[in-house]
Amino acid sequence: MAIVIEDIIDVNNPTIQSICWGCKNAWPRKCDWIANEKRVWKRAYRKTFSSSTNKKYVGYIVQECKFYVPEPEKGARK
């Protein structure tokens, strides 16, 4: 499986969110990415940021994953 990582140019764009936030499988017992940081996704944006002590961190905003299952809408019938 090819993994595509793109750097984010507009890091302050609030519309770019990880699909993990709305994924039914986003639990450590169901997802190796969450549990072990093993890249199971296909495409993500890379975001580099600094802490208040100037330590650099890298985060990934997942955009495509074969394990993605959308959470049901609130109030929707199951």
Secondary structure, DSSP 8 states (H G I E B T S, - for coil): ---EEEE-S-TT-TT---GGGGBTT-STTT-HHHHH----EEEEEEEEEE-TT--EEEEEEEEEETT--B---TT---
